[in-house]
Amino acid sequence: MSMPERALHVLAVVPYFVPHIGGGETHLYQLAGLLEGLGCSVTVLTQGLPGSPAFERWGRIEVRRFGRIDSPEGKRAAYAGILADLRSLECNNTVVYVYLSVGRDYCTDMICQTLALARSKGLPRLVRIPSSRRVVELQELYPEGVEELRRADAVIALNPGIHAELVAFGVDHRKIYDIPNGVNTGVFRPAAGVRSGEPRDVVLLSPSRFVQKKRLDELVDLWRRVAERGRTRPGGQLWLVGDPGLQSEHASLSERIHRLVDQLALPGLKIFGSAPHLEMSRYYQMADGYISLSVQEGMSNALLEAMACALPVISPVTESVVPLIRDGWNGFLFEPGDPAAEEEAVERFFATAPEVRRKMGLRSRRVVCRHHRIEHMAGRFEALFRELALAACEVQPCSLC
């Protein structure tokens, strides 16, 4: 028994879907485009965003938005709409792919209800855990959700820490698939030639969504401390890219960052708005290094994009970073929660000769090209989706069998 190669439908349930800077949604956006070429149609069910249409179509990719993400009532209405849409679904050759975002703001109980509903309809369920400690948080907030996670047909672990956490909470190791994030190395690549003006205009880039876990206010304070000690070299700059402005869900954080920057009047610190994902490569290509203080990443897409663009990385030591970055070889690492170590890492970056930084960045690109090409990840996902769909047909024969 086999399934027709162009028969598979993927139904992705995600908290939000704006294919802009970084994040799991941009990975899904790229993945969906490649899956389309492999014979899979993709529908994204997500929450409504200010200024975004309720329905969009890109080729064979559909995006349906429900409710509003900018209020608790709107979020709950969003997941109620997602549940209703899934309840009306009749297609048996469908795999449900759920992002298990955990937290009261994400209506975690309703995400778990989505998994339970898909199970009751006999649909195979693939769950993506976005970062470490999410299963711990799930146990604290919604213990019933851990049992639903154990019942999933497959779970994606982005890093070894997530894999170990899943096993510790009773998920069958045979259901865990270690598929890291990937990046389009054709789009995200180094700039042609060598940037002029070094060493005076050395740019550190921090592209991220303006959310609390990215620790942007702490990054601004780190820049203040390093700048006050005169360790950034003349012309050193820090670029924050991803400001959503004041008409968004995260307007309060944006306002706070701007107010902090204005109060400190720091030299070389610049803030840029959020940009469409494929336009982000130009920021990486104008930069000399990448920096992030976040410790809550499953596997940062922005980090992989920076590496693909041959940038050395400044980052805390985390489960997601250790497989990618070696201190002094392709980056500058420090222990989380150690301000002195953070400062030292930034100072080491600026003290490193431009040609050495470029060699470090090229090592980063080689790591990505060998292990994290998005097309390779798409092939692994497509094979897994088809395996899950075929197994479901064997248990409950569908019209394709």
N, C-alpha and C positions, 0 to 999 in steps of 0.2 A: 504494500500500500504506500503510495507516495502522493504528495500534494503538488498540484500544478505550481510551477515556479513563480507565477505572477498572481497568486491567489491570496497572499497573506496581507492582513490588515493589522496595524499596530495602533492601539488606542493609548495615548500617553496622558496621564493625569499628573499635572505639575502645579505648584503654587502660583506661579506667574510665568509669562512667556513674552519676553521682549528681547529679541535677538540683538542686544547691544553688548556692552562691555562685559567680558568675563562671565563667570557663573555657569551653573548647570544648564540654564535655558539656552545659552549659546552653543553648548555642546550638543544639546538635543536638536537645535536648529540645523547644525552642520550634519549631524548623524541622520536626521530625517531626509535631508537632501540626497545623501549618498544611498540611503535605503531605498529611496524612490528609484534610483538607477538599478538597484538589485531586485526590483520587482515587488517592493512592499509599498503599500499606501499607508500614510500616517495621518491620524487625527489627534490633535492636541486639545484637551479639555483643561481649562484653566480659569483663574479669577479675572474679572474685568479690571481694567486699568484706566485712569483718567486719560482721555484723548485717544484711546485705542478702540477700534471697531469691535462689535460683538462677534463678527465673523470675518475671516480672511481666508484666502486660498492662494497657495504658491505651488503651481503644478498640481501634483497629487497630494500635497500636504494641506490639510484643513486645520484651522485654528478656531475654536469656539470658546468665547469668554462669557462667564456668568457672574452676576452680582457685582460687587465692588470691593476692591482690595483695601480701600482707604477708610473702612470703618468695620467694627466687629460685626454689626448686623449685615453689612455688605459681604463680608467674608463667609458668614454662615449661609447667606443666600446663594453665594457662589457654589459652595459644595452641595447645597440642596439641589441646585440646577444640574451639577455634574452627576449626582446620584440619579436624578430623574432621567437624564440623557442615557446613562448606562443602563438603567432599568428598561428602557424602551428598545435597547439594542437587540437585534435578532441574529446578527451574523455570527456563525459559529467559528469561522476561520479567523478569529481575532485573538491577539495576545494583549493583555492589559499591562501596561508598563507604568508603575506608580513611583513617584518621588516621595519618599517617606520623610518629609520635613516635620520636625518635632518641635512643639512649643504651643502655648495657648493661642498665640496670634495666628497659627496656621490651621486651627480647627483640626487638631490631630485625631480626635475621636471620629470626625467625619471622613478623614482620609482612611482610617481603619474600616469604617463602614463601607467605603468604596471597595476595599479588598474583600470584605465579607460578601458584598453583593455580587462581585465578579465570581467568587467561589461558588455561590449559590446558583449562578447561571452556568456553571461548568466551564468558565473561561480561564485559561492559564494566566497566572499572575507572576510578573517579574517585578521585584522591588529594588529600587536604587536607594542606598543609604548615603546621604550626601557628605557626611563627615563623621569623625570619631566621636564617641560618647553619645551618639544619638539613641542607641538602644538603651543605654542607661537612663537617659532622660525619658524615653518612652515608658520604661518600667515605672518611673516616678510619677509621670503625668497620666498615663493611660495603660495600666497593667494588662488589660484585656488585649491591647494592641500587640503585645509581645507574642501572645498565643496566635494571633492572626499572622504575624510575621513568620512564625514557625511553620504555619500551614501554607505559606507561599510556595509556588512551584520552583522559584529560583530567586536568588538575591545577589545583587552586584556589590562586591567589596572593592572600593577604590584604592585601598592601601592595606598593608598587612595588619595594622592595628584594628581596622574595621572587621577584617576577617576573624581575628582572634576574639573580638567582642561578640560577634555573632555566634561563634562556637560556644563561648562562655554562657550565653543565654539560651542555649539549647537548639540552635538552628543546625540542622543536619549538614555536616561539612560537604556532603555530596550535592547539596543544593546551592552552595556558595561558588560564585564565579568571579575570579579575580580579573576584572577587565578595567584597566585604568582609563583615564581620559586621554583624548588624542587632540592633535592640532593639525591644521592645514599648513604644511610646511612650504607649499607653493605661494600662499598668500603671506604668511608670517615668515619672513626671511630677512637677512641682513640687508641694509642699504648698500647700493653699489658704491664702491670706492670708500675712502676714509673721510669721516666728517672733518671739516676744517675748523680752525679756531681752538683746538685743544692746546694746552690744558685749561684755558680760561673759561670755557663754557661747558663744563662737565655737568651733564644732566642726569639726575636720579628720577626715575619714573615710578609712580605708584598708581596704577589703573585699578579701580575697584568701584563697586556699588557703595553709595554712601549709607552704610548700615553700621550699627554699633560694633558688631563683631570684627569689623575691619580695623578698628582702633585708630581711626584717622586723627582724632584729636590728640592721641598719644604720639602719633607720628609727627604732627606739627610741633609738639613740645620737644620731641627728640631733635628735630631740626633746629629749634631755638637753642638748645643746649650745645649742640655741635657748632652752630654758627657763632655763638658767644665766645667759644673757645678758639675761634679762628681756624677750624680744622677742615673747612670745606673748599679751601683755595679760592682765590679771587674768581668771581664769575660762576661759582658753583650754584646749581639750581635744583630745586625739588618741584616736580610737577605732579599735582593731584588731578587725575583725569577720571571723570565719571559723575560730576556734580549734576544732580537731577533738577536743580533749581527749586523754587519755592512753591511750585504747583504740583507737588508730588506727595506720595505717602511719606517720604523721608525728608520733608521740607524742614522740620525742626532741626535735624542733624545738619543739613546743609547750612541753615541759618547760623547754627552754633559754630561750625567750622569757619565760615566767613567772618563772624564776629571775632573769633579767636585770632585769625590771621590779621585782621585790621588792628586789633589791640596790640599785637606783638610787633607789627610792622617789620616782618622778617625779610631780609634780603634774599632774593632768588627764589622765593616761594610763589608758585603760580597755580591757579585753579582753572581747570578746563571742564566744559560740560560733557555730558554723556554723548558718545558717538556710536553710530551703527557699527556692528561688530567688524565687518570687513574693512572699515576705514581706520580701525585701531592700529593697523600695521604702521601707519605713517608716524604715530607717536613713538612706537618702539624704535623705529629706524632713526628718529632724531635723538634718542636717548643713549646714554653710556652705561646705564645700570638700572636694575629693577630692585625695588625695596617694598617689603610688606612686613607688618608686625602681627598679622593675623595668626592665631594658633588654632582656629576652628575650620580648617579646610580638609575635605576628603582628598582632593587633588586639584589644586588651583589651576583653572584654565588660563588665567592671566599669567601665572608663573610659567606654564608650558609655552605660551605664546612669546613671552620675553626670552625664554631659552632658545626657541626657534629663530628668533631675531638676533641671536648671538649676543645676548646681554649677560654679564655676570650678575649674580643674585645676592641680595642682602636679605636674610630671613632668620626667624627663630628656628631652632631645632624642633621639628615635629615629625610625627609618623609619616606624613605625606611628603615632607621635604627630604628626609634622610635618603630615600632611594634615588633621589635626583641630583642632589647637590653635595659636593665634598668641600669642606672648608679649605680655602687656599688653592683649590684646583679649578673650580668653576663658580665659586661664590665665597661669601663671608657670612658665617653662621654665628649665632649667639644663643645662649640659654634663655628661654622665655622668662619674663619677669625680672630681668637683671638690667636696669637702666645703664649701668656702667659698661656692660658687655654690648648693649645696643650702640652706645656712643663709639666704643672701640671698633665695632664692625664698620660703621660709617666712616670713621677716620681712616681705617685700613684701606677702604675702597678708594678714598681720595688720595691716599699716599701711594697707591699702586700706579706704576707707569702706564700710560695709555696703551703701549704695545702689549704689555702683560695682560691688561684688562681685555684687550681684543682676543688674545689667545684663550683666556678663560671663557669668554663668550662663545668662541667657536667650539670649545669642548661641550658647552651646554647644547649647542645646536646638534652636535653629533649624537648626544644622548637621545634627544627628541626624535631625530631622523631614524634612529635604530629601533626605538621602542615605543614611540607615541605618535605615529602618523595616524590621522583621523580615518583614512581609508582602511587601514588595517583593523582599527577598532570597529568600524562599520561592518566589515566582513565577519568579525566574531559575533557581533550583535545579531546580524542577519541569520547566521547559523543557529544561534541560541533561540531566536524567535521561532524559526522553523521547527527546531527540535521540540520546543514546548507545544506548538500548535499540533504537530503530528502526534505527540503523546496524548493530547486532549482528544484527538479524533479516535485514537485507539480505545480510550476509555468510554467516550460517548460519540459514536460515529456521526459525522456531519454530512451535509449534502455533497461534499467533495470526495468522500470515500466510496 
